């Protein structure tokens, strides 16, 4: 209870930390949120999803670039 109050977390949180430490040692306590797997560890489905995300990102970037160029051309025409 002292640890929970010291770190201002619940008793259950401290219990989970202790359990993780007992099961996996200090490495088990590392925060791995947001960690990306290397591409060779991905399943075929995950690789396809990643490829789709990359393509969607590229499409969005190209759409923004085209919209910017159109606005620039419009601005240049009005200026002349």
Residue, then its C-alpha position, 0 to 999 in steps of 0.5 A: x500500500x505504501x508503494x501505491x500511495x507513493x506512486x499515486x497508483x492503485x494497489x492493483x497496478x502495483x500488483x501487476x508490476x510485481x507479477x510482471x517482474x516475477x514472471x519476466x524480470x526487469x525487461x518485462x516492465x519495459x514500456x513497449x507501446x508503439x513498438x513496431x515489429x521488424x518487417x521480417x516478423x510480420x505475417x503475410x496479412x500484416x505485411x499486406x496491411x502495412x503496404x496498404x497503409x503506406x499506399x494510403x499515406x502516399x495517395x494522401x500526400x499526392x492529393x495534398x501536393x496536387x491541391x497545393x499546385x492547383x492553388x499555386x497556379x490559380x494564385x499565379x493566374x490572378x496575379x498576372 
